[in-house]
Amino acid sequence: MAKTLISNSSKEATLEQIKEIIKEKSVELLHLQFVDIEGILKHVTVTSAQLEDVVEGKMMFDGSSIKGFSPINKSDLYLQPDLATFAVLPWTEEAGYSEARFLCSAANPDGSLFEGDTRNVLKRTVERAADKGFTISVGPELEFFLFKNDDNGYATQELGDKAGYFEPSPHDLGERVRLEIYRALKAMGFTIEASHHEVAEGQHEINFKYSDALTAADLSTTYKWVVKTIAKKFGMHATFMPKPVFGINGSGMHVNMSFFEGSENAFFDPSDDLQLSDKAYQFIAGLLENVKSFVAVTNPLVNSYKRLVPGYEAPCYLAWSASNRSALIRIPAKRGLATRVELRCPDPSANPYLTFAVIASAGLDGIEKGLQAPAPINEDIFHMTEEKRAFLGIDSLPGSLAEAVKELEAGEIASNTLGEHVYGEYVSMKKAEWDSYRTAVHTWEIENYHTKF
């Protein structure tokens, strides 16, 4: 992740580079980071004097205290750092002092990868693609909102600005926050491609360059952490909640994905009318065939389905197009090595490791089975009548988390991709989440019923 560490891929050489940076930057503390089943970042902090033990995977933690991990009778797990993710944290740098981090995978006491770690789930999917001769390239786009904090540092529901799409300062009050986020991300090895105000008031986006699937998930996890950390320094709260404000656009995490065979983009065929290969069409067909059964992973919250409604640019209809942004799947205009398929329904609350895994797995399913993509839909689906959508055979995504979980259980993509441990924990967690929401009394009910009845 840090560009200074990529010059030599051998573990020994990389470790020597890390030691040099630790000495040069006076790194005193190392944060060993990993995510729970929801994709929430966790970390334990050790001193840099323990680097050798860290690299050898000797750092133990209690897996029973992490959501979706181990039962209490099998709680001992170990952290295996990915040396390529080492990065100095630029906001900690002072004269003679700084801190750094590693992203880690969880391992069992015998050294085998822990099946409940979602980073390991994505690793298995990457290996499955490799067995078919593919490498997976992913470019995610994560939107977020900035809200003001109160005098005690707690988040309010007051948006950080009133600006709109692509508006500059002075209307875009988040511009300065985005600049500092950009600087921090760049210092940590990101290649930033664009930064701008999004459509909704208080909504923002910073795009970083695509990479292989595991690195893209690591970058997404890091991005969310950095955005929240820097926003806090400006008295703001950054949220990746998909629909934090009623009546305006929600936040998405569009996922651009392509498969490569060696150095060639497997989705590109210059002889086709759309310059798409048979594999690209099969990948699209795999997504359309399976999306209803994996959307509980890519859109994991009760709140996710308040974004996936007509009228706010979030796609909820199962169709694809080479340009139509009202379709669930879009093919961006660039071709050649940049040919890719964009899935537009995921939101940034999702665990990126699980999200990229199920999307890639569904696409692989389409390729392996030779599925045929339906005809593209180039009309504005949002403004079609229900009768016309039915005539064209355009289905819809599930309308709630409860429906999505039922579809997840009815299909095979999630169980086959996540593995028995993560799948069981995930389904149980989402059912409990829906039940908690279903039985709660909400403000809307009080406002509409309390004095009426």
C-alpha positions as CSV (number, residue, x, y, z in Angstrom):
1,M,0.0,0.0,0.0
2,A,2.8,2.4,0.8
3,K,4.6,3.0,-2.5
4,T,8.0,3.0,-0.8
5,L,7.5,-0.7,0.1
6,I,6.7,-2.2,-3.3
7,S,10.1,-2.0,-4.8
8,N,10.9,-5.6,-3.8
9,S,8.3,-8.3,-3.3
10,S,10.4,-10.7,-1.2
11,K,9.4,-10.8,2.5
12,E,13.0,-10.3,3.7
13,A,13.6,-7.3,1.6
14,T,10.3,-5.7,2.5
15,L,10.9,-6.3,6.2
16,E,14.3,-4.5,5.8
17,Q,12.5,-1.6,4.1
18,I,10.0,-1.4,6.9
19,K,12.8,-1.4,9.5
20,E,14.4,1.5,7.7
21,I,11.2,3.5,7.6
22,I,10.5,2.8,11.3
23,K,13.9,4.2,12.1
24,E,13.7,7.2,9.8
25,K,10.2,8.1,10.9
26,S,10.8,7.3,14.6
27,V,7.8,4.9,14.6
28,E,7.1,3.9,18.2
29,L,3.7,2.2,18.0
30,L,2.4,-0.4,15.6
31,H,-1.4,-0.8,15.1
32,L,-2.3,-4.4,14.0
33,Q,-5.6,-4.0,12.2
34,F,-8.3,-6.4,11.0
35,V,-12.0,-6.4,10.5
36,D,-15.0,-8.2,12.1
37,I,-17.7,-9.9,10.1
38,E,-19.4,-6.5,9.4
39,G,-16.2,-5.0,8.1
40,I,-15.7,-2.8,11.2
41,L,-12.0,-2.1,11.8
42,K,-10.4,-3.4,14.9
43,H,-6.8,-3.1,16.1
44,V,-4.4,-3.9,18.9
45,T,-1.4,-1.6,19.5
46,V,2.2,-2.8,20.3
47,T,5.5,-1.2,20.4
48,S,7.8,-1.2,17.4
49,A,10.3,-3.1,19.5
50,Q,8.0,-6.1,19.0
51,L,8.2,-6.0,15.2
52,E,9.9,-9.4,14.8
53,D,7.2,-11.1,16.9
54,V,4.5,-9.2,14.9
55,V,6.0,-10.4,11.5
56,E,6.2,-14.0,12.8
57,G,2.5,-13.9,13.7
58,K,3.0,-14.3,17.4
59,M,0.4,-11.7,18.4
60,M,-2.6,-13.5,20.0
61,F,-6.1,-12.1,20.6
62,D,-9.4,-13.2,21.9
63,G,-11.6,-14.2,18.9
64,S,-14.7,-14.7,21.1
65,S,-14.8,-11.0,21.7
66,I,-15.0,-10.2,17.9
67,K,-18.4,-10.2,16.2
68,G,-18.8,-13.3,14.0
69,F,-15.4,-14.9,15.1
70,S,-14.8,-17.7,17.6
71,P,-16.8,-19.3,20.3
72,I,-15.4,-18.9,23.8
73,N,-14.0,-22.4,24.0
74,K,-11.9,-21.8,20.8
75,S,-11.1,-18.2,21.3
76,D,-7.3,-18.0,20.8
77,L,-6.4,-16.5,17.4
78,Y,-3.3,-15.0,16.0
79,L,-2.7,-12.0,13.7
80,Q,-0.7,-12.4,10.5
81,P,0.3,-9.0,9.1
82,D,0.4,-8.4,5.4
83,L,3.8,-6.5,5.0
84,A,2.6,-4.8,1.9
85,T,0.0,-2.9,4.0
86,F,2.5,-1.3,6.3
87,A,2.0,2.5,6.4
88,V,3.0,5.4,8.6
89,L,0.0,7.3,9.9
90,P,0.7,10.9,8.7
91,W,-1.6,12.5,11.3
92,T,0.6,11.1,14.1
93,E,3.9,12.4,12.8
94,E,5.5,14.8,15.1
95,A,9.1,15.8,15.8
96,G,10.8,12.5,16.8
97,Y,7.6,10.4,16.9
98,S,5.1,8.6,14.7
99,E,2.8,5.6,14.5
100,A,2.2,3.0,11.8
101,R,-0.1,0.1,11.0
102,F,-0.4,-3.3,9.3
103,L,-3.6,-4.9,8.0
104,C,-3.7,-8.5,9.2
105,S,-5.4,-11.8,8.5
106,A,-6.5,-14.0,11.4
107,A,-5.0,-17.4,11.9
108,N,-5.6,-20.5,14.0
109,P,-3.1,-21.6,16.6
110,D,-1.8,-24.2,14.1
111,G,-1.0,-21.4,11.6
112,S,-3.8,-22.2,9.2
113,L,-6.0,-19.3,8.1
114,F,-9.1,-18.8,10.3
115,E,-12.2,-19.4,8.2
116,G,-14.2,-16.8,10.1
117,D,-11.9,-13.9,8.9
118,T,-13.6,-12.2,6.0
119,R,-10.2,-11.2,4.5
120,N,-9.5,-14.9,4.2
121,V,-12.9,-15.3,2.5
122,L,-11.8,-13.0,-0.3
123,K,-8.4,-14.8,-0.5
124,R,-10.3,-18.0,-1.3
125,T,-12.3,-16.3,-4.0
126,V,-9.1,-14.9,-5.5
127,E,-7.6,-18.4,-5.5
128,R,-10.8,-19.8,-7.2
129,A,-10.4,-17.2,-10.0
130,A,-6.7,-18.0,-10.3
131,D,-7.6,-21.6,-10.8
132,K,-9.6,-20.5,-13.8
133,G,-6.7,-18.4,-15.1
134,F,-8.1,-15.0,-14.0
135,T,-6.9,-12.2,-11.8
136,I,-9.5,-9.9,-10.4
137,S,-9.2,-6.1,-10.8
138,V,-11.5,-3.9,-8.6
139,G,-12.1,-0.2,-8.5
140,P,-14.6,0.8,-5.8
141,E,-16.2,4.3,-5.4
142,L,-17.3,5.1,-1.8
143,E,-19.5,8.1,-1.1
144,F,-19.9,9.5,2.4
145,F,-21.7,12.3,4.3
146,L,-20.2,14.9,6.6
147,F,-22.2,16.0,9.6
148,K,-21.3,18.6,12.2
149,N,-20.3,17.4,15.7
150,D,-21.5,19.1,18.8
151,D,-19.3,20.8,21.4
152,N,-18.7,17.5,23.1
153,G,-17.5,15.9,19.8
154,Y,-20.6,13.8,19.2
155,A,-22.3,13.6,15.8
156,T,-25.4,15.8,15.2
157,Q,-27.9,15.5,12.3
158,E,-26.8,18.8,10.9
159,L,-25.2,18.5,7.5
160,G,-21.8,20.0,7.0
161,D,-22.8,22.1,3.9
162,K,-25.6,22.9,1.5
163,A,-23.6,22.5,-1.7
164,G,-24.6,20.3,-4.7
165,Y,-22.8,18.2,-7.3
166,F,-19.3,19.4,-8.2
167,E,-19.9,22.7,-6.5
168,P,-16.6,24.5,-5.3
169,S,-16.0,26.6,-2.3
170,P,-17.4,28.7,-0.7
171,H,-20.5,26.6,-1.0
172,D,-18.6,23.3,-0.5
173,L,-17.6,23.6,3.1
174,G,-16.2,20.1,3.0
175,E,-13.5,20.9,0.4
176,R,-10.9,21.6,3.1
177,V,-11.7,18.3,4.8
178,R,-11.4,16.4,1.5
179,L,-8.0,18.1,0.9
180,E,-6.6,16.8,4.2
181,I,-8.1,13.4,3.6
182,Y,-6.4,13.4,0.1
183,R,-3.1,14.3,1.7
184,A,-3.3,11.6,4.3
185,L,-4.3,8.9,1.8
186,K,-1.5,9.9,-0.6
187,A,1.0,9.7,2.2
188,M,-0.2,6.2,2.9
189,G,0.4,5.1,-0.7
190,F,-3.0,5.7,-2.4
191,T,-3.2,7.0,-5.9
192,I,-6.1,9.5,-5.9
193,E,-7.9,10.1,-9.1
194,A,-10.7,12.5,-8.2
195,S,-12.2,14.4,-5.3
196,H,-15.5,16.3,-5.4
197,H,-18.8,17.2,-3.8
198,E,-21.5,14.7,-4.6
199,V,-25.2,15.3,-5.5
200,A,-26.7,15.5,-2.1
201,E,-26.1,18.2,0.5
202,G,-23.1,17.3,2.7
203,Q,-22.2,14.4,0.5
204,H,-18.7,13.7,-0.8
205,E,-16.5,11.3,-2.8
206,I,-12.8,10.7,-3.2
207,N,-11.9,8.1,-5.9
208,F,-8.7,6.0,-5.8
209,K,-7.1,3.9,-8.5
210,Y,-8.2,0.3,-9.1
211,S,-6.1,-2.6,-7.9
212,D,-6.3,-6.4,-7.4
213,A,-9.2,-7.5,-5.4
214,L,-7.5,-8.0,-2.0
215,T,-5.6,-4.7,-2.2
216,A,-8.8,-2.9,-3.2
217,A,-10.6,-4.3,-0.1
218,D,-7.6,-3.3,2.0
219,L,-7.7,0.2,0.5
220,S,-11.5,0.5,1.0
221,T,-11.1,-0.4,4.7
222,T,-8.3,2.0,5.1
223,Y,-10.1,4.8,3.2
224,K,-13.2,4.6,5.5
225,W,-10.9,4.8,8.6
226,V,-8.9,7.7,7.3
227,V,-12.0,9.6,6.2
228,K,-13.5,9.3,9.7
229,T,-10.3,10.1,11.4
230,I,-9.5,13.3,9.4
231,A,-13.1,14.5,9.5
232,K,-13.0,14.3,13.4
233,K,-10.1,16.7,13.4
234,F,-12.3,19.3,11.6
235,G,-15.2,18.9,14.1
236,M,-17.1,16.7,11.6
237,H,-18.5,13.2,11.6
238,A,-18.1,11.2,8.4
239,T,-20.7,8.5,7.9
240,F,-20.9,5.7,5.4
241,M,-24.5,5.0,6.4
242,P,-26.3,4.5,3.0
243,K,-29.3,6.7,3.6
244,P,-28.7,9.1,6.5
245,V,-31.2,11.8,5.4
246,F,-34.7,11.3,4.0
247,G,-35.5,13.0,0.7
248,I,-32.0,13.3,-0.8
249,N,-29.7,10.8,-2.4
250,G,-28.0,8.1,-0.4
251,S,-24.4,7.0,-0.6
252,G,-23.3,4.1,-2.8
253,M,-20.2,2.1,-3.3
254,H,-20.2,1.4,-7.1
255,V,-17.9,-1.6,-7.7
256,N,-16.0,-1.7,-11.0
257,M,-14.6,-5.1,-11.7
258,S,-12.7,-6.8,-14.6
259,F,-11.0,-10.1,-15.0
260,F,-7.5,-10.3,-16.5
261,E,-5.9,-13.3,-18.2
262,G,-2.2,-12.5,-17.9
263,S,-1.8,-9.0,-19.1
264,E,-4.9,-9.0,-21.3
265,N,-8.3,-7.8,-20.1
266,A,-10.6,-10.8,-20.5
267,F,-13.7,-8.5,-20.9
268,F,-12.4,-6.7,-24.0
269,D,-13.1,-7.8,-27.6
270,P,-12.5,-5.0,-30.2
271,S,-14.6,-7.0,-32.8
272,D,-17.8,-6.9,-30.8
273,D,-20.3,-4.0,-31.3
274,L,-19.8,-2.9,-27.7
275,Q,-16.2,-4.2,-27.7
276,L,-17.1,-6.7,-25.0
277,S,-16.0,-10.3,-24.9
278,D,-18.1,-13.4,-24.5
279,K,-16.7,-13.6,-20.9
280,A,-17.9,-10.1,-20.2
281,Y,-21.4,-10.9,-21.3
282,Q,-21.3,-14.1,-19.2
283,F,-20.0,-12.2,-16.2
284,I,-22.9,-9.7,-16.6
285,A,-25.3,-12.7,-16.8
286,G,-23.8,-14.2,-13.7
287,L,-24.4,-11.0,-11.8
288,L,-28.0,-10.7,-13.0
289,E,-28.7,-14.3,-12.2
290,N,-27.3,-14.1,-8.7
291,V,-27.6,-10.5,-7.4
292,K,-30.9,-11.1,-5.5
293,S,-29.2,-13.9,-3.6
294,F,-26.1,-11.8,-2.7
295,V,-27.6,-8.3,-2.1
296,A,-27.9,-9.0,1.6
297,V,-24.0,-8.9,1.6
298,T,-23.5,-5.9,-0.7
299,N,-26.4,-4.0,1.0
300,P,-26.3,-5.3,4.5
301,L,-28.4,-2.9,6.6
302,V,-32.0,-2.2,7.3
303,N,-31.1,1.3,6.1
304,S,-29.6,0.0,2.8
305,Y,-33.1,-0.6,1.4
306,K,-34.2,3.0,2.0
307,R,-31.5,4.0,-0.6
308,L,-32.6,1.3,-3.1
309,V,-35.8,3.0,-4.1
310,P,-36.7,4.8,-7.4
311,G,-36.0,8.6,-7.7
312,Y,-32.6,9.0,-6.0
313,E,-30.2,7.6,-8.6
314,A,-29.8,4.3,-6.8
315,P,-30.5,1.3,-9.1
316,C,-33.1,-1.1,-7.9
317,Y,-34.1,-2.7,-11.2
318,L,-32.3,-5.8,-12.6
319,A,-31.0,-4.7,-16.0
320,W,-27.7,-3.7,-17.7
321,S,-26.6,-1.1,-20.2
322,A,-23.5,0.3,-21.8
323,S,-24.4,3.8,-20.6
324,N,-27.7,3.9,-18.7
325,R,-27.2,5.0,-15.1
326,S,-30.7,3.8,-14.1
327,A,-29.6,0.2,-14.8
328,L,-28.2,-2.0,-12.1
329,I,-25.1,-2.8,-14.2
330,R,-23.3,-0.2,-16.4
331,I,-20.4,-0.6,-18.7
332,P,-18.3,2.6,-18.4
333,A,-17.1,4.0,-21.8
334,K,-13.4,3.3,-21.6
335,R,-12.2,0.2,-23.4
336,G,-9.0,-1.8,-23.9
337,L,-7.3,-2.5,-20.6
338,A,-9.9,-0.3,-18.8
339,T,-12.9,-2.4,-19.9
340,R,-14.9,-3.2,-16.8
341,V,-18.4,-4.0,-15.5
342,E,-19.8,-1.6,-12.9
343,L,-22.3,-2.9,-10.3
344,R,-24.2,0.1,-8.9
345,C,-26.2,-1.3,-6.0
346,P,-23.6,-1.9,-3.3
347,D,-23.3,0.7,-0.5
348,P,-20.3,1.7,1.6
349,S,-21.6,0.1,4.8
350,A,-20.8,-3.3,3.3
351,N,-17.8,-5.3,4.3
352,P,-15.6,-4.8,1.2
353,Y,-13.9,-8.3,1.5
354,L,-17.3,-10.0,1.4
355,T,-18.7,-7.7,-1.2
356,F,-15.9,-8.2,-3.7
357,A,-15.9,-11.9,-3.0
358,V,-19.6,-12.4,-3.8
359,I,-19.5,-10.2,-6.9
360,A,-16.5,-12.0,-8.3
361,S,-18.0,-15.4,-7.4
362,A,-21.3,-14.5,-9.2
363,G,-19.4,-13.4,-12.3
364,L,-17.3,-16.5,-12.3
365,D,-20.5,-18.5,-12.0
366,G,-21.8,-16.9,-15.2
367,I,-18.5,-17.6,-17.0
368,E,-18.3,-21.3,-15.8
369,K,-21.9,-22.0,-16.8
370,G,-21.8,-20.0,-20.1
371,L,-24.8,-17.9,-19.1
372,Q,-26.3,-15.6,-21.7
373,A,-26.8,-11.9,-20.9
374,P,-30.2,-10.5,-21.8
375,A,-30.5,-7.5,-24.1
376,P,-29.3,-4.2,-22.7
377,I,-31.9,-1.7,-21.5
378,N,-31.0,1.8,-22.7
379,E,-34.2,3.6,-21.7
380,D,-34.6,5.4,-18.4
381,I,-35.9,2.6,-16.2
382,F,-36.9,4.9,-13.3
383,H,-39.6,6.5,-15.4
384,M,-41.0,3.4,-17.0
385,T,-44.4,2.2,-16.1
386,E,-44.7,-0.9,-14.0
387,E,-46.5,-2.5,-17.0
388,K,-43.6,-1.8,-19.3
389,R,-41.0,-3.1,-16.9
390,A,-43.0,-6.3,-16.6
391,F,-43.3,-6.5,-20.4
392,L,-39.5,-6.2,-20.7
393,G,-39.0,-8.7,-17.9
394,I,-37.2,-6.3,-15.6
395,D,-37.2,-7.7,-12.1
396,S,-36.5,-5.7,-8.9
397,L,-34.0,-6.1,-6.0
398,P,-35.4,-7.1,-2.7
399,G,-37.3,-4.3,-0.9
400,S,-36.0,-4.9,2.6
401,L,-33.3,-6.6,4.5
402,A,-35.8,-9.4,5.5
403,E,-36.5,-10.1,1.8
404,A,-32.8,-10.0,1.0
405,V,-31.9,-12.5,3.7
406,K,-34.6,-14.9,2.4
407,E,-33.1,-14.6,-1.1
408,L,-29.6,-15.2,0.3
409,E,-30.8,-18.4,2.0
410,A,-32.6,-19.5,-1.1
411,G,-29.5,-19.1,-3.3
412,E,-26.1,-20.8,-3.3
413,I,-23.6,-18.0,-4.1
414,A,-23.4,-16.7,-0.6
415,S,-23.0,-20.0,1.2
416,N,-20.5,-21.3,-1.4
417,T,-18.5,-18.1,-1.3
418,L,-18.5,-17.2,2.4
419,G,-18.0,-20.7,3.8
420,E,-19.9,-22.4,6.5
421,H,-18.6,-20.3,9.4
422,V,-19.1,-16.9,8.0
423,Y,-22.3,-17.8,6.2
424,G,-23.9,-19.1,9.4
425,E,-22.8,-16.2,11.5
426,Y,-23.9,-13.6,8.9
427,V,-27.4,-15.0,8.4
428,S,-27.9,-15.2,12.1
429,M,-26.7,-11.7,12.7
430,K,-28.9,-10.2,9.9
431,K,-32.0,-12.0,11.1
432,A,-31.4,-10.6,14.6
433,E,-30.9,-7.2,13.1
434,W,-34.2,-7.3,11.2
435,D,-36.0,-8.6,14.2
436,S,-34.7,-5.8,16.4
437,Y,-35.8,-3.3,13.8
438,R,-39.2,-5.0,13.2
439,T,-40.1,-4.9,16.9
440,A,-38.8,-1.4,17.7
441,V,-41.2,1.6,17.9
442,H,-40.0,4.2,15.5
443,T,-40.4,8.0,15.4
444,W,-42.6,7.8,12.3
445,E,-45.1,5.7,14.3
446,I,-45.2,8.1,17.2
447,E,-45.7,11.1,14.9
448,N,-48.5,9.4,12.9
449,Y,-50.3,7.4,15.5
450,H,-49.6,8.7,19.0
451,T,-52.3,11.4,19.1
452,K,-54.5,10.0,16.3
453,F,-55.6,6.9,18.1
